[in-house]
Amino acid sequence: MPFRTRLRRNRGRLLRRLLVTCLTLVVLACGGVVVAYRLTVIPEPHPETVVQSTVFVDAGGSYLGRRGPVDRQEVPLSQVPRHVQDAVIAAENRSFRTDTGVSPRAVARAVWATVSGGAPQGGSTITQQYVKNALLTPERSLTRKAREALIAVKLDRTRDKDEILEGYLNTVYFGRGAAGVRAAARNYFDVAPEDLTVSQGAALASIVNIPSYYEKAGSDPKVTARLRDRWEWVLDAMETAGDITGAQRAAARFPAFRFYPPGGTEGQRQYLIDVAAREAADRLGITGDQLARGGYTVHTTFDLALQDATAESVKERAEGSGDGGVRVHTAVVGIEPGDGAVRVLYGGADYARQPFNDAVSGAVEAGSVLDPFGGVRLGGPLRGLHGSTAPTPLRLASAYAAVAADGVYAKPRTVARITRGGRTVHTARPETRRVLDGKGAFAVTARARQGFDGQAAPVLPAARPGEETGNGTFLTAGAGGGITRRTVWSVGYDSRLTLAVALFADRPGAKRNTTVPAQLPNDPSPTGYAEELAGELWGLSGGS
């Protein structure tokens, strides 16, 4: 029988067999998907995605810096304005509120790109991005893509949309080293996430697309122009979706960004963070590493504006190298009498070149700066100050702060309070005790104002008579005189602030990487420099 005849007679049976085979394959595939879905376990987030950094802010809340391997701090979705949430959804996944966690079209494109060797495809849903960034490895394969889709679907069916969005906003990378919306709000606009405006929120949402490129917004005109176009697109989408009104869209203005990369004062602030981090860890009873990874916010006592002004003033003056490799050091400490809050702590010009903090650990020859304490009985932490030939600037400042507080010593502190997740976990209290009576404090001030008249120790040429400025007392003293001047101190104090400026020098030692004390260069005058710096900072701090 001819082949064509046999084919016509058996065509129905062959079609039925083919149909049965196809249905069997479909049933097996569906069954496999169902089994795979049931066996799929939602993994825990990667350790690096849940690690949080600890942020340090000054007394007014201005950002100082951070400690930790990743610049990330979690924020509950309730603290992220709705317009910021809507901006991210408009930019990344407009069907987020209603989809099943995956985009079949995007998955198909990604599969085809993997099979054909084409360029990587985007377009994943917010849920898929969260799974990829926080729960899975960045491996590119069909198996990983399939697992990503299964986890995304299961996550969408078992978790609330707001929970998924919160996880995404706390882990997505925004550039500038910022993982999560809290770090991004700070690094781009220096605000908390709850204070982001509609324009700022739309800008952050626009950045997520290519964060490593857009992070230069504000400093690179080409990048800024391209981001602005995307920002307009996001706002238009928000208006179309009813997330913002026409009036809000019309009023939106492209926001100003913090300059990137950061300026030169960042390195100097590490001295402050070092001291505050040690104190904060001690207060909480944890290690420094636990603090850095714990997601705390350390509210310090520092006045960042005054600190930066100090750094600029020192930079403009005589700090640097003199003849024979002599290096002049400047240390500045400002303490609030009776409280112990450290407002200024200048310990060096550049932490990267000199991690050693001159203000906290530098032993500076006292010379005649301790003469006003002669014959006065000191107790507590100031006991033995008379015999200290080289106190640290911090200790000397705390001693004169006790005088300014009528004999009440307050332990120097750099931490005001510590919070975590919006909850206060530690509040600092001044630790005070009387170290000299009121009569003794009066005697010290009287001697300082009189230029040490009546003291057994002679007034060295480096010292000049103390002078009264308004309600405060100012004195300059030190060790050595003329061309042998070794240190200069300039101290000012009243009931509001005690400010100590210390000048000393060193030069390279005989052995490699060592230094030895040196005489201060005479040009410019170290006494004039110390007094001028102290006077300028006193005025900036609000002193009379």
N, C-alpha and C positions, 0 to 999 in steps of 0.2 A: 504494500500500500504506500502510495507516495507520501513524502514528509508533510506536504501542505495539508493533505487530507487528514492525516493523523493529528496535526496541530489544531485543525478546526474542530475535530471531534473532542479533543482533550482540553481545549482552551478554557472552558468553564471550570474544569477540575483544577487546572494549573492556577487560575486566578484565585480560586478558593484557597488553595494551599499557600499562595503568596500572601493573601490577606491574613490567613491564620498565622503565618510566620511573622508578618509585620505587627499584628496585634500582640503576639507572644513577646516580641522584642519590646514593644511599648510597655506591656504589663511588667516585664522583667525590669525595664529601665525605671518605670515609676516605682516598682517595688524596691528597687535598689536605692532610689532617692529617698523613699520613705524610711527604709532601714538605716541608710546613712544619716538621715535627719535625726532619727531616734537615738542613734549611737553617738551623735555629735554632742560633745560637751563644751560648754562655753568656758574657755580657759581664763585663768586669772590674768590680770594685766602684767606685763613685763615689769620687773623690779625697777628698771630705769624710768618707766613711765609714771610710777607712783612716788618716786623720790621727789621731795620738794626742797627747795633752797630756803635759807633763812635770810630775811631782808632786814637791813638796818636803816632806820630813819632818824632824822634829828628831832630836836624838841618841838619843832613846828610841823613835823610830818614829812619834811622834804627827804627825798631818797638819798642815802649815803652810799650804799653798795650792798653786796650780798655775799654769802658764803654757801657753797654747795656745788655739786657736780653739774647740776642742771638748773637753769634759771626758770623755776616753776613753783607756783604756789596755787593750791586749789582754792576755788571760790564756789560757793553754792549758786545754783542757777537763779535763786531768788535775788541775788545781789548783782545779777547781770541784767541791765535794762532790757525790756521787751524789744525795743527798737534795735538793739545790738543783736539779739537772737534772730530777729526777722532779717536783718542785713546779711548775716551769715547764711541763713537759709536761702535768701534770694540769690546770693553769689554762688553757693555750692550745690544746692539740692532743693529746688522749689517745690517738689512734691513730698518733701520730708514728712510733713504732718499726716499724709494720707497713704504713702507707699508702704510696701511690705518689707522694706529694708534693703531691697536690691533693685537694680535697674536692668531688666533682661537685655535691653538694647546695648547698654554699656558692657555687660558681661559678654555678649556675643562679639562685640568689637574687640574686647581684650583677648578673647579666645582666638579669634582670627589673627590678631596681631602676633600672638605667641606662636601659632602654627605656621604662619607665613614668614615669621622673622621680621615683621614690621616694627615701627616705632611703638613704644609703650603707649597705651591708651588710657586717658583719664575718664571722667564722667561718672565715677563711682558715687553712690549715695553717701550721705553723711554717716549713716550706720556702717557701711562698708569701709569708709575711711577710718572710722574709729576702730573697727576690728583690725584693719591692716596696720594702723599706727600703734595701737596699744596692746593688742592681743596676739598678733602673729608676727612672724619674722618678715623682713622685706624681700624674701626670696621670690623670684619670678618664675612661676611654673603653672601648668594647667591644674595640677593637684592642689597647689596652694590657693589658686583663684577659686576653685570649686569649694574648697573648705571655707574660704572667706565668705562666699555666698551663703553656704549652709549656716554658718555661725551668725551671719547678719540676719537671716530670716528668723532663726531661733531667738536671737536677741530681741528682734522686733516683736515677736509673739509673746515673749516672757518678761520684757522690761517696758516700763513706761517711756514714751517718747521724750519726755523731759529728762529722764534719767540718762538716756542715750546722749541727748544734746549736751547735758552737763559734762558727761565724760569726754565728749568730743572737744568742747570748749576748753577743758582743762588739760588736754594733751596735744592738740594740734599745734604745729610749729608756725610761728608768725615772722621768723627772721629776727635779726639782732640778738640772737641767742635766746629768744623768749619762747618757751613752751607754755602754751595756755594763755587765756585772755588776760589774766591779772598781770603777768609779766609784760605782755604786749602793751597793755594800757599804760604801764609805767614807762617802758622803754621808748615808746613812740610819742606819748603825750604827757608823761609825768602826772598821771591822775590814777585814782582808783577805778576799777571797772564800773562801779555804780555811778560814777560821775561822767562817763563817756557820753558825749552828745550824739545826736543823730548823724552828723557829719563825720565825727571821729569813728563811730561804730561802723559806718559804711566803708570808711577807709581801711579799717582793720579787716573787715570781711573781704575787701578787694585784694588785700595783700596775701591772703592764704593761698591764692592760685599759684604764685611764683614767689615765695617769701625771700629766697636768697637774692632775687633781683630787686624786688620792691623795697627791701630794707634800706636802700640808699635814698628813699624819697625824702625830699627836703634839702639834700645836699648835691644831688645829681639832677640837673634840669631835664635830661632826656627821660630818666626813670620817673621823675615827678610828673611829667606831662603824660606819660603812658598810664601811670596809676590814676591820674585825674580822669582820663577817658573811662577807665573801668569803674571808677567811683560814680561817675554820672550814670553808667549803665545799671549799677546796683540800685541807686536811688530811684531810677525810672521803674525798675522792677518792683521796688517796694511800694511806689505810688500805685502802680497798676494792680497790685495785690491788695491794696487797701491798708497796708501796714503803716503808711504815713499819709497825711492829707496833702492836697495840692498846695496849701499854704506852707506846710513844712518843707515840701520839695522846693518851692520857690525861694524859701528863706535859707536853704542850705548853702553853706560856703565851704570851699575846700579848706581843710584844716591845716594849721601850721604844725610841723613836726619838730621834735627835739633833734638837734644836730647829731649826725652820725658819720664817722665814729665819735665817741665821747672825747671831751677836751682833756687837757693836761692835768687838771686837778684830781682826776680819778685816782692816780697812783698815790697821791699824798693822803687821800682819805683812808687808805689801807691801814695807816697807823691807828686811826680812830677805831676802825672795825676790829683790829687785833685786840685792843684793850677791851672794847665792849663785848666782844665774843667770849673772851676769857671770863669776864665778870658774869655774863649771862649764863654760861655753862655752869659756873660755880653756884649761881643762885638757884638753878634748876636741879642741880645735883646730877648732871649728865656730862658726858665727854664732849670735847669740841667737835668731833665727827658726828655725834648724835645731834648736836645743835645744828650743824651745817645741813644735815639731811632731814631736819624735823619740820620744816615749813613754818617756823616761828617768824614773828615780826618783832624785832627788838627796837623799842622806842628809846633812843638814847637821850642824854642831857645836852648834847652838843648844839651849838648855834652855828649852823652851816654857813650862813652869810658871813658871820664874824670869822669863822675858820678859813673860808676862802679868801677873805680880805687879808687875813694874816699871811697866808701863803703868797698872795700877790705882793704884799708889802715887803716881805723878806726877799722875794725874787728880785724886786727892784732895787734892793739895797746892796749891802756889802758881802752877803754870803757867797763864798766861792774860794778860790785858791789865791794864796799870796805867794811871796818869794819863797823859794826852796820847797815848793810843794805843800806849804802850810794851808790847811783847810779850815775855814771858819765855820763853826756850828752855831746855829740859833735855835733855842728852845723856848717855847712860850706856853704858859699854863694860865688859864683863867678859871677861878673857882667861886662859887656863890657861898659867901660866909654863912655859917649856921646851918647850912643845908648839905654842903659837900658836892653839889652838882657841878660837874666839870663842863664849862661852856666852851673853852678853847683848849686844844691840846696839839700844839705844833711840835712834832718830834723829828722832822727832817724834810728835805725838799723832795725826795723821790724814794719811795718804798722799794722800788725795783733795784736801785743801786745801793740803798742802805736800809735794810729791814730793821736795824737797831733803832729803838725809839729814844732819842735824846731827852725828851721831856719826862719820860717815865723811868728810864733806867740809866740815864747819863749822870755820872758822878761829877759834879762841877765844884771846883774849889770855892769855898764860901768866902774866904777873906773877911772883910769887915761887914758883910751883909747880915751876919748874926750878932753883931755888936749890940744892937738895941735890946737883945734878950739877956745881956749880961746882968747877973745878980737877980734875975727873976726866976722863981721856982716854977718849973714846968713838970706836969704829970702826964700820965697816960701815954699815948702814942708819941708825944713830943718829949718824953723823958730822954735825956741823953743828947738832945739836939745841940746843946752848948758844945759838946765835945766832938760833934760831927764836922770834920774838916772838909768833906765833899758831899753835901746832901744832893739828892735829885731835885730838879726843878719842881716836880710835883710835891715833894715833901716840904720844900721851902714855902711854896705857895700855900699849902694847907696850914703851915704854922702862922703865916701872916693873916690868913683867913680867920684863924682862931682869935687873933688879936682884934680883928675887925668885928667879930661877934662877941666882944666883951669877955673873952676867955673861954668860949665854948667851941671845942674842936668838933668838926663834922668830918667823918671819914670820907675821903674823895670817892665819888661814884660816877659812873658813866651810863648807867642803865636806870631809866625811869619806870618802865613797865615792859612786860613781855606778853604778847598775845599769840594765839594760834587758832585759826579758823574763826576769827571774830570774837573769841572768848579770851578774857584776861587770865593768864596763868600765873603771873607774878606782878606784884606792885611793890616797888622799892620804897623804903622809908628811911629818912635820914638817921644815921647812927651817930649820936652825939654824946659827948661827955665833957665835963669841965676840966680843963687842963691848967688854967691859971685863973686867979681871982681877978675881979674887976680892977683892983688897984694895980695889979701886975700888968694887965692889958693897957691901962692908962699910961703906965711908966714906959712901956715899949713904944707906944705911939709918940709920947713926949720926946723920947730920945731920938726917934727917927726924924721928927720934925726939927729938932735942934741940931741935927748933924752930929749926934753922938757926944755932945758937950758933957764933960764931967766923967767920961768913961776912962778907965785905966788904959785900955788899948788905944793907941794913937789912931787918928783918922789918916788912912793911907791916901796918897795922892790920887789914886783912882776913884776915891769916893768923893762925892760932893755933898754939901749940906742938904739934908732932907727938906723938901718943900711941901707946903700944904696947897692943894688944888681944890678950891671949893670946899666941900665937906670931906674930901679924901686926903690921904697922905701919900706922898711920893718920895722915894729915895733911890739914890744910885750908889752902889758900892761895889766891892770886888777885891781881887787879890793882885798885888803888885802895883807898880806905878810907873809912869813915864814909859821908857822903852822896854821895861820889864813887866808890863801889864799882862797878866795871865788870864784873868776872868773879869767879866763885868756883869753885874746884876742891876736890873732896874725894876723896882717893885712899887706898885700903886694899890691902894686899898681904901675901901669905905664899906658901909654896911651892905652895899649892893653887890660888889664884885671885888675880888682880889686878883690882880694881874701880875705875873712875874715873867720877866724876860731875862734869859741867861745867854751870855756870849762866851764861848771858849774855842780853843783851836787845837788841832793835832797835825802831825806830819808823819810820813811813812817811817816805820821802825827799821831796825837793822835786819830783822827777819822778814821774809816774804809774808804779805797779807797781815802785817801788824802795824799798829800806830802808836805813837808816843805823844804826850802833851807838848804843846808848843806855845810860844808867846803870840799874843794877838798882834796882827799888823797894825801899824799906827796910822795908815792912810787907807781908807778914811778913818776918822777917830772912832774907836769902838765905843767909847763913852757916849759920844754924840749920837752914834747909830742906835745904841740901846735905848737912850732916852727918847729919841725921835720916834722909834718904832713903838715904844710903850705909850707915848703920848698920843700917837695916831690911833692905836687900837683902843685906848681908853676913851677917846672921843667917839669912835665908831660904836662902842658898846653902850653909849648913852651917858657916860660919865661927864661930870662938869669940868 
